[in-house]
Amino acid sequence: MNLLRALATVSSLTLVSRVLGFLRDAIIARLFGAGIATDAFFIAFRLPNLLRRLFAEGAFSQAFVPVLAQHRERDGEAETRQLADRTVTLLTLALLLVSALGMAIAPLVIWLTAPGFAEVPEKFNLTVAMLRVTFPYILFISLVSFAGSILNTWSRFAVPAITPSLLNLAFIAGALLCAPYFDPPAMVLAWSVLAGGVLQLALQIPALLRIGMLPRLVSPRVALADPGVRRILTLMAPALLGVSVAQISLVINTIFASFLETGSVSWLYYADRLMEFPSGLLGAALGTILLPSLAREHARQDAQAYSRLLDWGLRMTLLLALPAAVAIAVLALPLVATLFHYGQFGERDLWMTREALMAYSLGLVGLILVKVLAPGFYARQNIRTPVRIALITLAATQVMNALLVLPLRHAGLALAIGIGACLNAALLYRGLRRIGAYQPEPGWLWFALRLLLASALMALALWMVMPVAGWWLSASGWARGGQLCLLVLTGVATYFAALFAMGLRPSMFARRAG
């Protein structure tokens, strides 16, 4: 398997989803602005979305994929299929219980996670109503993640990568076509979440049939007796913290933000959505293709190939994440203005979202590095080290929250997340070096210096050609969009031209994995 080609495939399909995601957010911002209704929805959506990242894409996938890859490598596909059947049985039962419980105790959940909303009964009641609609999303999207883990282990990356687009299409269709039929109209957003989960699961089923891995439900007692299932459960519990520190921090940030002025939750959400573009485009894509490849090399006990894979992942991360972080910081105002500054999304919303985005950008490289470094532990079924690091990072992030929220308000919460991600990445890197899982390949110093110089030249070029702030506030949407595209092309051309002039070539990043 050509890793660079696989990365290009996953990233390009992820790009489609991210572009649709921006269109979705632009429509939401235009129709609903940043107020009580959007604050309520973003809280109601964030909670099941958090559970998805914690249990499905986080702890579950990081525990499931290495065990699944090991079974396929050592025991054959029949045993692997049996493991999938037994795993999906327990997963489905657990998700049904969690969904039912979440709907039943929705008021308590909102009171615990957004206590400031209780002071505004209208906001609190709307959030509870939305949460009861969105909570079953965790059932469907976790099964989607389960199916995606199987497909990725079989190196079928395309379907899982394009699947998230269906959620964005559900949002767009719901907001544009169905909002007038709901009271309040923003309630359509909650129902769009549920519809999107159903559509995503439906797309995965034919792909599983094609590889003969569509799982079947079996007796829960038989499933619990399976050693592979027990191993997955053993790995899952501590992995909840190991791979999801940033998500836990976001929930705690929401608690802080719920006490700030109305709109703070929405400003953080819109900034976070912009950060998810490069994070998903690169970080999620790299993590997706690296985890099964690393698990296979570990099963084969090839330490040298394992280290080379990690080195390739780290170089690709810095090659693309460093300029992305610089560009987001420089272009924060053009990005927010072009995508969101319409209709109910006013000038103050623009400046407040820009503040949060600039703060988030300082941690982008760390956020993406975590997605590459964490699989280095989980592919080896090593849980203790990342859990210890996760606890340290979580504690440090909350200390920074308390210190930064008063002087910087919502932007301080974003900054704490970014600094925490960088700390997490640094500790993971040191841990991999300490256990001997990773040995850097030669040439890192000169490689890093070239990236820094090229990023600085790109920032200078963007600053020189970017219109002043007043232009972005008054120009039409089409004019902003055209100018932003020109700026992006200028940045990309400057960065890669500088790297080319300094001797970097695409062939240097070609890599194959078994």
N, C-alpha and C positions, 0 to 999 in steps of 0.2 A: 504494500500500500504506500503510495506516494503521499507523505504527510503534508507537503506544501499544497498539492492539488486538493487533498481532503479539506485543508484549512480554507482554501479558496472557495470550495463548494459550500461549506457550512457558513462561512462569512457572507458570501453573496446572497444565500437564501435568508440568512439572518438579517441582512441589509433590507431585503424586501419587507420583512416583518417590522423592522425598526422604522422604516419610512412610513408604513401604514400606521405604526404607533404614534408617530409625530402628527400625522394627519388626524388621527383620532383625538389626540390631546388638543390640537388646534381647534377642532370642532367643539370639543367640550369647553375649552376656554372661551370660544366665541359665543356659544349658546348659553353657558351657565356661569361664566366668569370665575371669580374667586370669592366665595362667600359662604353662607350657612350650608346651602345645598351641596356645594363641592367639598367643603370640609367634611360634611357628614359622609358623602360617598367615598372619599379617599380613605377615611378611617374604616368604613365598612368593607372596602375592597382590600385594604392593606392587611387586615387580620387573616382572612383565608389565604391571601397571597403569601403572607409570612409563613403560615403552616405549610403551604406548598413548597416553599424554599427550604424550610427546616426539615420536613419529613420526606418529601418526594425528591426534589432536585438536590437537596442537601444531604442529610444523614442517610436516607434510604439508598439513593443512587451511589453514593460513595461506599456504602457497605455492600450493596448488591452486585455492582459491576465487577469488582475484583473476585468475589466468590464465583460469580457466573463464568467469568473468563477462565478461572482456575478449573472449574468443572469441565468446560468445553475443551480445554487444552489436555487435561489428564484423563477424563472419564468418558468423553464422547458425547454426542448430541442427545442420545436417548436419556442419559442421566441428567443432562442439562435441562431438557424439556420437563422432566419430572420435578426438578428444583423450581422451575418457573411456575408450574402448576401449584405447587404447595405454597410458594411465596405469595402468589396473587390471591390465594384463598384467605390467608391471614391478613393481608393488606386490605382487601375489600371489607372484611368484617370489621377491622379496626376503623376504617374510614367511615363506614356507616354509623358506627357508634359516635365517633367524633363529630360528624355532621349533625346528628340528632341532638347531641348534647349542646353543641354550639348554638343551635337554633333555640333550644329551650332556655338557656341562660344568657341570651343575648344582652339583656339590660345589665347584668352583672359584668359581662365582658367589657361593655362600653364604659361602665363606671370605673373599672380597673385600668383600662388602657387609655382612656381619654377623660379623666375625671373632671377636667375643666368644662366639659360639655354639659355636665349636670347643672351648671349654673344657668344654662339657657335651655329651658324645657323643649322648645321647638327643635333645636339642634339635636338634643339628646334623643328625643322620640323618633325623629327622622333617621338618625344613625342606627338605632335599634331595628327599625323596620327594614332598612337596607341590608343590615347584617344578616337578618333572617333569610333574605333572598340569596345573598351571595355565599353564605357559609357552605352549602352543598357543593360549591365549586371545588372544594378541596377533594371531594370524592373523585370527580371526573378528571381533574388535572393531575392528581397523583397517579391514577391509572394510566394517563397519558405519559407521565414520566417513566413509569414502569415499562410500558411498551417501548418508549424511546431508548431506555437502557439496553433492552434486548437488541433492538435494531442497531444501536451504536456498537455493541459488542460484535455483531456480525458485519461491522463496517458499512452499514446502510445508513449513512448520515443524512441523506437528503430529506427524507420524509420528516424525521424529528425536527430538522432545522426550519422547515417551512410551516410546520404545524401551528406555531404561535400566531401566524398571520390571521388565522381564522377568528381568534379572539378579537383582534383589532377590527376585522371586517364586521363582526357582530356589533361592536361598539358604534362603528360608523353608521351602519344601517339602522340601528336602534335610535341613535341620536337624531339622525336626519329624517327618518320616516315615521317613527313611532312616538316620539316625545310628547306630541300634543294629546295623545290618548292616555297619558298618565297624570296622576295628581299626587305630588307635584311632578312636573315634567322630568326632573332629574332622576326620578325613580326608575326611569327606563334604563339608566346606566347599570343599576343593580341586576335587572333582568337580563341585560346584555352579557354580563359576566357569566351567568348560569348557561345561557344559550351558547356562548363561546366554548365553555368546557365540554358540553355535549358534542359540538361539532369537531373539536380537536380529537376527542376519543374515537369518533366515527372514522376519521381519516386514518388512524393508525391500524385499524383492524385488517384491511386488505394487505397492508405491508407485512404484518405478522403472518398472515396466511401464506404469502408468497415464499417465506423462508421456513414454513412449517413449524412456527413457534407460537401460534395462537394458544394462550394458556387456557386450561379448564379448571373449574372449581372442584376441589376434592374435600374429603373429610378434614375438619380443623384438627382433629386428634392425630390423623396421619401426618398432616403438615407440621405440627409441633414436634413430632418424633424425628423429623428429618434432620440429620447433623448439619447439612448446609444451611437450612433455615435457621437453626439455632445459632450458627455462626454469624449469620446476617443480623439476627436480633442482638447478639452480643456486641457486634461492631456498631450497630445503630445508636445505642443509648449514649455512649460518649461522643459519637460523631455529631450529635445534635449541636453541641457547642463548637466542635472542631471546625466545622465548615460554615457556620451560620452566625458568627459573631456580629457581622455587619447588620444582619437582619434583626437580631435581638436589640442592637443599639438603636436601630430605626424605630422600634416600638417604644423604647425608653425615650427617644427623642420626641416621639409623638406625645408622650405624657407631658414633657416639658413644654412642647409647642402648644398644647391645648390650653395652657395658662397664659399664653401670649395673645396679642391682639388677633381679632378675627382675620383670617386670610393667611396666617402663618403656616398652618398645615398645608394649604394649597401651594404657597410659594415654595416650600420645601419639596412638595410632590413634583411640581413642574421642573424644578432644578434637578431633582433625582432622575426624572425621566430623561432629561438631556444627558446626564451622566451614564445612564444605562445604555445609551447608543454605542459608544466605544467599548464600554464594559462588556456588553453582550456580543457585539460584533467581533471582538478579539478575545476577551477573557473567557466567555462561555464557550466560544468555538474552540479555543485551544484546550480548555479543560475537557471538552467533549471528546476530542480525538486523542488526547494524551492518556486519559485514565485507562481505557481498555488496552492501549498499546503498552503502557507501563506495566499493567497487570499481567499481560502475556509475557513480557520480558522477565518479570519477577518469577512467574511460574516456571520459566525455562532456566532460571538462576543465572541469567546473563547480566552481571553487574555492570559491565562496560557499556553494553547497549542501553541499559537503564539510565546510566549517567549521561550518555550522549543525547538521549531523548529529552531529558530535563534541560540540558544545556541549550538544545535547539529551541525549546519552549521559552526559556528565559531570554534568549537573544531576539526571538520574534516579538516577545512582549515589549522589550525596550525599544526595538526598532519602530514599532507602531504606536505604543502607548505614550511614550515620551512626547512626540510631536502633537499627539491628540490632546494631551493635558495642556501643553503650551497654547495650542490653538483655541481651546475652549476658554482659557483665561483671557486671551486677547480678544476673542470674538464673542464674549458673553452677552454684551448688549445686542449686537446684530442677531445672534441666535434667538434670544428671547423675543426681540421685537418682531422678527420675521415669522416665527412660529406661533406666537401667542397674543401679540398686541393688537387684538381686534375686539369689536363688540364690547362685552361686559368686562373684558380684561383691560383695566385702565393703566395709566402711566405709572401710578404708584405700584401697582402689581408688577409692572415691568421692572422697575428699579429694585424692588424687594427680591424678586426672583433672580435678578442678575447678581445680587449680593450672595445669595445662597449658592448659585452656580460657580462663582469665582472661588468661594470657600471649598466647595466640593472638588474642584479641579486640582487642588493641591494634593489630593489623595488618590487621584485616578490611577497612577502607576502602581501604587500599593494595592488598590482594589483588584487590579488585573493580575498582579504577581501572586496574590493569594490564590487565585483560581488555577494557577499553574503549579505553585509550590505545594498546596494541600494535597493534590492527587499523588504527589511524590511519596507521601506518607500512607495514604489510604490504599494505594495500589499494593503496598507491602503489608497491608492489614495491621499497620502500626497506629494505634489509637492514642496511647498515653501522651506522646509528645505534643501533637496538635491540640489536645484537650487542655494540657497545662498552659500552652501558649494562648489558647482562646480565653481562658480565665484571666490571665494577666492582661490581655488586650481589652477584654470587656470592662475590667475594673478601671484601667487607665482611661478608657473612653468616657466612662461616667464621671470620673474626676474632672476631666477636661470639659465635659458638658456643664458641670456646676460652675467651673471657673469662667467659661466663655459665654454662657447664655446671657448674663447680665450686661456686659459691655457690648456684645455683638448681636444680641437677640437671636433670631432664627438662624442667622449666618454662623453664629458661634456653634450651634448644634451641628450644622453641616461640616464646619471645620474640624470638630471633634471626631466625626466619623472618618474623615480623610486621614487625619493624623493617626488615628487608631489602626486604620488599614495598613499604613506604612509600617507601624510598629509590628503588626501581625506578620507582614511579609518578611521583615528583617529577622524576626525570631524563628520563623519557619525555615528561612534560608540557613541560618546558623545551625538549626537542628539537623537539617539534611547533611550539612558538611560534617557535623560532629559524629553522626552515625555512619559516615562513609558512603552514603547513598549517592552523593553528588560530588564530582570532581570537575571544576571548570576546565574547559578546553583552552588551549593557548590563544592569545590575542585579545583578551577581554579589555585591557586598558585602552589600546588603540581604537578598538571598536566603540567603546563608551565615549571616548573623546570626540570621535567623528559624529556620533549621534548628538552630543551636546552642541557642537559647533553648527551642525545643520539645523537644529531646532532654534538656535539663537538667530541664525540668518533668516529662517522662516518667520519668526516673530517680528523681526525688523521689517521685512517685506510687507507683512500684514498691517503693521502699524502705519507704514508710509502710505499705503493705498486705501486704507479704511476711511469712509466718510465720517464726519463729526457726529456726535450724539444727536444733535437736533435734527439731522437729516433722517435718522432712523425713526424718530418720533413722528415725523410729518409725512414721510413718503408713503406711496400706495403699497399695498401688499405685493403686487407684481414687481414693482421697482425694488423693494427690499429683497424679494426672492432672487431676482436676477443679480443684484449686487452681492448677495451672500454667496451665490454659486461662483461668481467671479473671484471672490476672496478665497473660497475653498480651493478652487483650481490654482490660484496664485500660491497658496501655502503648500499644496501638494507638489506643484512643479518646482518651487524653490527648494523644498526639503530634499526631494529625491534627486534633483539636479546636483545639489551640493554633495550628497552621498556618492553619486556617480563620479563626480569630479575627484572625490577623495578615495576612489578605488573600490567601492562596494558594488557587487553585481548580484542579480537575483539567483544565479547558479550557486552562490555561496550558501544559500539557505535551503537548497534541495535536500531532502532527507526521506529515507524509506524505513518502514517498520513492518515487521512480520504480521 
